Amino acid sequence: GSGKNGGDNIRSDAKMFLSQADKDKFVKISERKGDCFDVVARAVAPHIHGHLEVKKGILLMLIGAMPKKTDEGIKLRGDINVCLLGDPATAKSAMLKWVSTFLPRAIFASGKTSTAAGLTASVVRDMDLDGERVIQPGALMLADNGICCIDEFERMDAKDQTAIHEAMEQQTITLSKAGIQATLNARASILASALPKNTYYEPTQPLHKNCELTPPIMSRFDLMFVMQDVHDETNDNRVARHILDLHRHGDSETQASLTGLELQRYIRLARNFKPKVSTDAKERLIKCYKKLREDRTYVRGACGVTVRQLESLIRLSEAIARVHLADTITVEYVNMAFDLQMSTLKRAEKENIDLEDPDGGAEAAAAAEPDDAAAEGGAPDAGVGAAPARPKRMKITYADYQRIGHMLTKYLYEREQANEEVKEEDLVAWYMEQVEEDIQTEAQMMEQQHLVQLIINRMIDKDRVIIVYRASDDPLRPEGRVLVKHPNYPVGELIAGSASRR
């Protein structure tokens, strides 16, 4: 996409004209069940491999939510602010550069060389006007109705960072300098990229210990993405091929379904929709917010979870409804917004993975990272019928979850190649054979059996790397269902990055 090469401003509210062919194509994409969001997000920065979650966040930022105004005249912003916190060489700056060229009204600034006056506004003497003092606009004012991309955000001085507090939430800049008192508009979204404190993100540390941003700034970002440089053979191979294709042909083999110009038109069309919150979605929003406030393990910076996160959730839900060209915000869109807000942060804190849902109900499954075995309709083996009722919550380290997950998917893949069906009970029995040397007592055996059952359920419900090929013939024995590896999941790939698979 090249907004500066003659493209119009997709974030303006001017009337737009679409050909019928374009409109039919866009409506067809929006009606795709399950993967409409993924399809449109892949058109964002197509030359960058992977990082689908980040691309989704950037797409929502480009589309934005609806600005609102209360009866008292208080403005509620509709712009979405995104922060990319990532290791070196994870394409942060490339994402920012793409956004700054895609939009005509996008300004690219670097944190180290930016000052408070350069970002907001300054008062200077104009020699052409006999030394009169005039206001000189900064990057945020120039990006009005657009996006301000700030690279190396962590290298910006603290006093310069505080200058953009007002612009990020109230979307105005107030000046009181040299006898000039003015309030100027700065209705811009901010896309910032920063390096973690110790160069590489430390998964065992909470988010606010990894970055040098103050709590007030962190609370103003609707989405904070952690981009880690994970050493993974399968992914490394695909990234290497992608980069070599770019160098050899100047283009990647994996073509996006939408061109840059079509994406601009799609966003213009989506911004015409004004979705309203349905009653069910309202209840779900309240539940998600309460869940966030209760969850003591998830602390978003030193400031914890504030009302701003609820407003962020509403904005993200509105933007997702716009992506689907919908007039109503449904529970599904709220769940997608909640997952996007939580997943990258939860996934980054890879110390432990919860395998059971504290509420045990399907209602909380969208509002909490873990998935309960009970949500699958009593999926545990008959031999461990009482296991899910135990008060002790099952936790597993991220590394163990990956290891066991890779063992199970590899076995399913090998059986599939040999044209053999694998039932869930067979998969559990095979795993128990692999670990029988480490089991000393019957209690340990029961625990391992329950553990692998929960892992299988999580891989089916949450990560979607295993799919149920055929349900069990006997409703009283749900473990008789036939399982296969998801066709889009390459064996050996990182498992907890697959939640968007359909």
C-alpha positions, 0 to 999 in steps of 0.5 A: 500500500502506498498512501503517500503515492496518490492514495486518499486519506482512509481515516477521513469522513469524506464520502467514498465511492466503491465499484460494485465488484469491490463491494461484492468482494469485501462483503464476501470476505466479511461473511467468511465465518471464523477467519474474516479478521485473519484474512484482512489482517494478513494484508497488513505489512505483507512483506513481514512474515508471521506476527498475525496478532500484531497485524490484527492490532495495527488493522484495528488501529487503522480502522479505529472505533467511534469517538463519543461525546457526553452531554457535559461535553466530555470527549471519549476518544475513538482512536486506538493506541498500540505499543510494540515491545520486542526483542531486536530484529523482530520487525518492529521498525518495519511495521512502523515504516509500513504504517507511515507509508500506508497512510497519507497522514502518518508521521514517523518520529524517532524517540531519541531525536524527538523533544516535547516541543517537537512532538506537541507544539512550540512557540517561535518568532516569525521573522516574516511577521516582524518577530511575532510569536506563532505556534509551530505544530509538532508531530502529533498535530501534523498527524491529526486524524492519522497515526503518529509512529514513534520508534525507540520509545524507551529512549525518549527522555522522561519529560518528553514522554510526559508531554504526550500524556494529554494527547494520548487520552484527551486528544488535545494539546494545551499550550501556555507559552510566551503569552500564548494560551491555546488548546489544539487538536491532536486526534491521532493514534499512537503506534510506539515501539520499544526495546525491553529493559535488558534488550531481550524480553524476560518471560519470567518477569512481569510486563512492567519490570521488562519495560522502562515506561511509566504506569500512566503511559502504559495504561494509555495503550489499548494494546501492548504486544510482546514480540519475542525472538523465539528460537524455533527450527520450523519457524526459522526455516520459514522466515529464512525462505520468506526473506530469501524470496524477497531478496531474489524476486522482490516479492514473497510467494505468500500473496495477501488476499487484498492488495494495498489499494484494496485494503485502503478501500476496505478500511474506508468502507469499514469506517462507515459502520457505526456498530451498537453494543447488544445486550449480551455483549454488554453483559460479556464486557462487564464480566470480562472487566470484572475478571480482569480486576479479580485476576491478581496474577495479571498486573498490567504495569505497576498501575494494575487494571484500570477503567481505561482497560474497559474503555479499551475493550469497548473500542477494540470490540467496536473496531472488530465489528467494523472489520466484519462490516457489522452494525451490532457488537456481538459476544463473539466480537467481545471475546475476540477483543478480550483474547487479543488484549490478553493473549500476547501478554499472557503468552509472554509470561511463560512461567506457568500455564493454567490447565483448569478454569477456576469457574469450571463453566464455559462462560469464563472460558473466554474471560480466562486463559485456561480451558477446563476439561469439563467444558468438553462435556466430561472429557476425562477418562472414566478412570479419573472421573473424580479428578476434575473435582479436586480443589488443587488447580493443575499448572504446568510449565510452558516448556513442559506444555510445549514438550508434551504437545509436540509428542502428541501432535507428532504421534497423531501425524505419524498415525495419520501418515499410516492411515490409522485412526487415533481415538482419544483414549488410545492417545492417552494410553500411548502417552502413559506408555512413554512416561511409565518409567517415571511413574512410581505410585498409583497416585502419580499415574492418576495425576499424569493421566489427568494432566495429559487429558487436560492438555489434549482438551486445551490443544483442542479448545484453545490452541486448536492444533488438534481437531475432533475428526469424529465424535464418540459413538457412545455418548457415555464414553466421550474419550472414544472420539477420533482426533487428528492433527490440524492440517495447518499446524506444522509438527514442531511449531510453537503451540501457544501461537496457534489460537487464531487457527480455525 
